[in-house]
């Protein structure tokens, strides 16, 4: 599962599967769940099927036991409106959904679809209305319609009604077992999960029709039903590593922290969020068109799937946080379908989530880049590259470029993310170039022969379109002492652009400093006497690897004595972890050698003999090394008195 990507589509319109639907969505006819050929003699149901039928019948019986407290549906013939109480409307909807006269999930909404479904039930089963087919679309407390609703589905079908996809005489061209399985319902009327279909679909093939969900159509506070779809793309392992810093939320309750962390990174001002606290479709479009929301689409988030929560635990956590949890568990439970699809899902519910639009756009760009280029003979059909720019010279992507011959458009190409439009195998000759922008550039060009197929003619076009604000982010820097501990306050940190020089400086506060509002790019960061560190800012927030300050340098004096006398002309070294950290020195006539060494624990060595030393910021840093004559090396005179030692 390391490279498996899961795509989830919800808020789809519930439709009964039949031949007509299979014509609109051909993949339905490719589902094959029937494994045995159909024979005239029905096979004995399996123990599993009998158990499933028993449970469904028990659910049906339990659901039918409801006392109606008020009328539901349309007004009476005298114009008296129905009470349409919450529980009563939900119950009527559940029964009509089980009878397949209404599409789920159940709700308390009174609409034309509910009234029409009641009329259809009456026109088929009501002793009076089935004669004239003029059902009144109303369920009264003691009327015949409520008695019909209290029948089980089996009783209703036996009495000559109820829908069934793929039944006798049907022209359905889909697998009948598939039709039967998709008709299964939970007690709450929600469809059961059907997984493992293993059907291949082609690119561009329609899968289903989107449904409706409540939302804000405008800046007003009124909630209306909108054509919407929930599209979720996730994977068990992180599949993109060059986006913004990922957000990893390890909680298993309903209080997912990822949205809050995203909003903490959001650039202010945010007019879409500050207007009234609600997002309308137009505000979402404005946000992304402004470019300020791009990082939202490029931030992977890992969190526990909300389709498989422990509802009791989640509601308890929400209650601890002082949320109103009345009825929350009942509303959540029907959507906990994860366990029902375990056969096609990973073992863990902690999944990485991505913005589907951005991820597939990147995927499409990668596919396009993998497509082999078909270059012509460079002598007769060379390559032409047109580079289109914003008014400040930065690349302008996704604009159409036309290659003209006279006034006729011979070829078109769209600029890629680098602003380049590629024209392959262009016959040599004279052309014009036009961008669907007000652009400046050569009015006429000559595409001449080239020697190598890797060569290309390059044309630059500059438009008057203002460049969008350059993306900016924040660099977080931590400075450590040479000992590895966090440095203190007041240490100066410099930030330089790799090509244009100094940008700004700041001073640490308890070893930390942040540079905000920095344009994406290459930088050098230095602190104190530390060696500069190269860093690339390419995301909203980035933490620089800790900068370690070098140890302070202090003077060190070592006195060598051999049998109590000064040990002159001996080579002395200062070692740390076995390596020399400063150049060796020769002791003078008094047996002394002076060094500038970093503070810390070191060793002084003469010949094969060593002593331990501690170079500290405070103190005289003076040590004596006492050797006996037999242990001490001879003097190294380097020929100053005519003798020498190797």
ChimeraX attribute file (.defattr): number of C-alpha atoms within 10 A of each C-alpha:
attribute: neighborCount
match mode: 1-to-1
recipient: residues
	/A:1	10
	/A:2	9
	/A:3	10
	/A:4	13
	/A:5	14
	/A:6	15
	/A:7	11
	/A:8	9
	/A:9	13
	/A:10	12
	/A:11	15
	/A:12	16
	/A:13	16
	/A:14	15
	/A:15	13
	/A:16	18
	/A:17	21
	/A:18	21
	/A:19	19
	/A:20	13
	/A:21	17
	/A:22	16
	/A:23	12
	/A:24	13
	/A:25	15
	/A:26	17
	/A:27	18
	/A:28	21
	/A:29	18
	/A:30	16
	/A:31	17
	/A:32	15
	/A:33	15
	/A:34	11
	/A:35	7
	/A:36	6
	/A:37	6
	/A:38	9
	/A:39	7
	/A:40	6
	/A:41	6
	/A:42	7
	/A:43	8
	/A:44	8
	/A:45	10
	/A:46	9
	/A:47	9
	/A:48	9
	/A:49	11
	/A:50	12
	/A:51	12
	/A:52	13
	/A:53	13
	/A:54	12
	/A:55	14
	/A:56	17
	/A:57	16
	/A:58	14
	/A:59	16
	/A:60	21
	/A:61	15
	/A:62	13
	/A:63	19
	/A:64	21
	/A:65	12
	/A:66	14
	/A:67	13
	/A:68	18
	/A:69	14
	/A:70	17
	/A:71	22
	/A:72	28
	/A:73	25
	/A:74	24
	/A:75	16
	/A:76	15
	/A:77	9
	/A:78	6
	/A:79	8
	/A:80	9
	/A:81	14
	/A:82	16
	/A:83	16
	/A:84	19
	/A:85	15
	/A:86	14
	/A:87	16
	/A:88	21
	/A:89	23
	/A:90	19
	/A:91	24
	/A:92	26
	/A:93	27
	/A:94	25
	/A:95	25
	/A:96	23
	/A:97	21
	/A:98	28
	/A:99	23
	/A:100	18
	/A:101	21
	/A:102	23
	/A:103	22
	/A:104	20
	/A:105	15
	/A:106	19
	/A:107	15
	/A:108	15
	/A:109	13
	/A:110	17
	/A:111	10
	/A:112	12
	/A:113	13
	/A:114	23
	/A:115	19
	/A:116	19
	/A:117	23
	/A:118	26
	/A:119	26
	/A:120	22
	/A:121	22
	/A:122	25
	/A:123	20
	/A:124	18
	/A:125	20
	/A:126	18
	/A:127	11
	/A:128	14
	/A:129	17
	/A:130	16
	/A:131	13
	/A:132	8
	/A:133	14
	/A:134	13
	/A:135	22
	/A:136	19
	/A:137	23
	/A:138	24
	/A:139	30
	/A:140	19
	/A:141	16
	/A:142	13
	/A:143	11
	/A:144	15
	/A:145	21
	/A:146	20
	/A:147	14
	/A:148	18
	/A:149	23
	/A:150	20
	/A:151	18
	/A:152	21
	/A:153	23
	/A:154	13
	/A:155	13
	/A:156	17
	/A:157	14
	/A:158	10
	/A:159	11
	/A:160	10
	/A:161	15
	/A:162	19
	/A:163	15
	/A:164	17
	/A:165	20
	/A:166	20
	/A:167	12
	/A:168	8
	/A:169	6
	/A:170	11
	/A:171	12
	/A:172	19
	/A:173	17
	/A:174	23
	/A:175	17
	/A:176	18
	/A:177	15
	/A:178	20
	/A:179	21
	/A:180	14
	/A:181	14
	/A:182	17
	/A:183	16
	/A:184	17
	/A:185	18
	/A:186	15
	/A:187	21
	/A:188	21
	/A:189	22
	/A:190	18
	/A:191	20
	/A:192	16
	/A:193	16
	/A:194	12
	/A:195	12
	/A:196	12
	/A:197	12
	/A:198	10
	/A:199	11
	/A:200	9
	/A:201	12
	/A:202	8
	/A:203	6
	/A:204	6
	/A:205	10
	/A:206	12
	/A:207	14
	/A:208	15
	/A:209	14
	/A:210	16
	/A:211	16
	/A:212	14
	/A:213	15
	/A:214	12
	/A:215	18
	/A:216	16
	/A:217	16
	/A:218	15
	/A:219	16
	/A:220	10
	/A:221	13
	/A:222	10
	/A:223	12
	/A:224	12
	/A:225	12
	/A:226	13
	/A:227	14
	/A:228	16
	/A:229	16
	/A:230	12
	/A:231	13
	/A:232	14
	/A:233	18
	/A:234	23
	/A:235	22
	/A:236	21
	/A:237	16
	/A:238	17
	/A:239	17
	/A:240	14
	/A:241	10
	/A:242	11
	/A:243	14
	/A:244	18
	/A:245	18
	/A:246	19
	/A:247	18
	/A:248	17
	/A:249	18
	/A:250	13
	/A:251	13
	/A:252	18
	/A:253	21
	/A:254	18
	/A:255	14
	/A:256	17
	/A:257	16
	/A:258	19
	/A:259	13
	/A:260	10
	/A:261	14
	/A:262	15
	/A:263	10
	/A:264	9
	/A:265	14
	/A:266	15
	/A:267	14
	/A:268	9
	/A:269	9
	/A:270	12
	/A:271	12
	/A:272	18
	/A:273	14
	/A:274	11
	/A:275	11
	/A:276	11
	/A:277	11
	/A:278	15
	/A:279	17
	/A:280	17
	/A:281	13
	/A:282	12
	/A:283	17
	/A:284	13
	/A:285	12
	/A:286	15
	/A:287	17
	/A:288	14
	/A:289	12
	/A:290	11
	/A:291	13
	/A:292	20
	/A:293	17
	/A:294	14
	/A:295	20
	/A:296	19
	/A:297	16
	/A:298	20
	/A:299	22
	/A:300	24
	/A:301	22
	/A:302	24
	/A:303	20
	/A:304	20
	/A:305	20
	/A:306	21
	/A:307	16
	/A:308	16
	/A:309	22
	/A:310	15
	/A:311	20
	/A:312	12
	/A:313	14
	/A:314	19
	/A:315	23
	/A:316	16
	/A:317	16
	/A:318	16
	/A:319	13
	/A:320	10
	/A:321	10
	/A:322	9
	/A:323	11
	/A:324	10
	/A:325	13
	/A:326	10
	/A:327	9
	/A:328	14
	/A:329	16
	/A:330	11
	/A:331	10
	/A:332	15
	/A:333	16
	/A:334	17
	/A:335	13
	/A:336	15
	/A:337	15
	/A:338	17
	/A:339	14
	/A:340	14
	/A:341	13
	/A:342	13
	/A:343	11
	/A:344	13
	/A:345	18
	/A:346	15
	/A:347	11
	/A:348	10
	/A:349	20
	/A:350	21
	/A:351	21
	/A:352	24
	/A:353	24
	/A:354	23
	/A:355	17
	/A:356	15
	/A:357	12
	/A:358	14
	/A:359	17
	/A:360	13
	/A:361	11
	/A:362	12
	/A:363	12
	/A:364	12
	/A:365	13
	/A:366	11
	/A:367	10
	/A:368	11
	/A:369	10
	/A:370	9
	/A:371	8
	/A:372	7
	/A:373	9
	/A:374	7
	/A:375	15
	/A:376	15
	/A:377	16
	/A:378	22
	/A:379	14
	/A:380	17
	/A:381	20
	/A:382	26
	/A:383	26
	/A:384	20
	/A:385	18
	/A:386	24
	/A:387	22
	/A:388	32
	/A:389	25
	/A:390	19
	/A:391	17
	/A:392	13
	/A:393	14
	/A:394	17
	/A:395	19
	/A:396	23
	/A:397	18
	/A:398	15
	/A:399	17
	/A:400	16
	/A:401	24
	/A:402	21
	/A:403	21
	/A:404	17
	/A:405	15
	/A:406	11
	/A:407	9
	/A:408	10
	/A:409	14
	/A:410	13
	/A:411	13
	/A:412	16
	/A:413	18
	/A:414	19
	/A:415	21
	/A:416	18
	/A:417	12
	/A:418	14
	/A:419	22
	/A:420	24
	/A:421	25
	/A:422	19
	/A:423	21
	/A:424	17
	/A:425	17
	/A:426	21
	/A:427	17
	/A:428	17
	/A:429	13
	/A:430	13
	/A:431	17
	/A:432	18
	/A:433	20
	/A:434	21
	/A:435	21
	/A:436	10
	/A:437	15
	/A:438	11
	/A:439	18
	/A:440	16
	/A:441	15
	/A:442	12
	/A:443	9
	/A:444	14
	/A:445	14
	/A:446	11
	/A:447	20
	/A:448	19
	/A:449	19
	/A:450	18
	/A:451	12
	/A:452	11
	/A:453	15
	/A:454	10
	/A:455	12
	/A:456	20
	/A:457	16
	/A:458	14
	/A:459	16
	/A:460	16
	/A:461	24
	/A:462	21
	/A:463	20
	/A:464	13
	/A:465	14
	/A:466	12
	/A:467	15
	/A:468	14
	/A:469	10
	/A:470	12
	/A:471	18
	/A:472	19
	/A:473	21
	/A:474	20
	/A:475	22
	/A:476	16
	/A:477	22
	/A:478	21
	/A:479	30
	/A:480	20
	/A:481	16
	/A:482	18
	/A:483	12
	/A:484	12
	/A:485	11
	/A:486	17
	/A:487	21
	/A:488	14
	/A:489	14
	/A:490	13
	/A:491	18
	/A:492	15
	/A:493	25
	/A:494	17
	/A:495	21
	/A:496	18
	/A:497	17
	/A:498	16
	/A:499	10
	/A:500	8
	/A:501	11
	/A:502	14
	/A:503	14
	/A:504	12
	/A:505	15
	/A:506	16
	/A:507	16
	/A:508	19
	/A:509	15
	/A:510	15
	/A:511	20
	/A:512	21
	/A:513	20
	/A:514	18
	/A:515	17
	/A:516	13
	/A:517	13
	/A:518	19
	/A:519	17
	/A:520	16
	/A:521	16
	/A:522	14
	/A:523	21
	/A:524	19
	/A:525	22
	/A:526	21
	/A:527	25
	/A:528	15
	/A:529	13
	/A:530	16
	/A:531	14
	/A:532	17
	/A:533	15
	/A:534	14
	/A:535	18
	/A:536	14
	/A:537	20
	/A:538	19
	/A:539	21
	/A:540	25
	/A:541	17
	/A:542	18
	/A:543	14
	/A:544	18
	/A:545	12
	/A:546	16
	/A:547	25
	/A:548	22
	/A:549	20
	/A:550	17
	/A:551	15
	/A:552	16
	/A:553	15
	/A:554	18
	/A:555	16
	/A:556	21
	/A:557	16
	/A:558	20
	/A:559	19
	/A:560	26
	/A:561	20
	/A:562	18
	/A:563	14
	/A:564	11
	/A:565	14
	/A:566	17
	/A:567	25
	/A:568	22
	/A:569	20
	/A:570	23
	/A:571	18
	/A:572	22
	/A:573	21
	/A:574	26
	/A:575	20
	/A:576	13
	/A:577	9
	/A:578	9
	/A:579	11
	/A:580	15
	/A:581	15
	/A:582	14
	/A:583	10
	/A:584	16
	/A:585	16
	/A:586	19
	/A:587	22
	/A:588	17
	/A:589	12
	/A:590	14
	/A:591	20
	/A:592	22
	/A:593	22
	/A:594	17
	/A:595	18
	/A:596	16
	/A:597	19
	/A:598	21
	/A:599	20
	/A:600	17
	/A:601	13
	/A:602	22
	/A:603	19
	/A:604	19
	/A:605	18
	/A:606	18
	/A:607	13
	/A:608	8
	/A:609	14
	/A:610	16
	/A:611	14
	/A:612	13
	/A:613	19
	/A:614	15
	/A:615	23
	/A:616	18
	/A:617	14
	/A:618	8
	/A:619	8
	/A:620	12
	/A:621	16
	/A:622	14
	/A:623	17
	/A:624	15
	/A:625	18
	/A:626	18
	/A:627	18
	/A:628	12
	/A:629	14
	/A:630	9
	/A:631	12
	/A:632	19
	/A:633	17
	/A:634	15
	/A:635	15
	/A:636	17
	/A:637	16
	/A:638	12
	/A:639	9
	/A:640	8
	/A:641	7
	/A:642	7
	/A:643	9
	/A:644	11
	/A:645	9
	/A:646	5
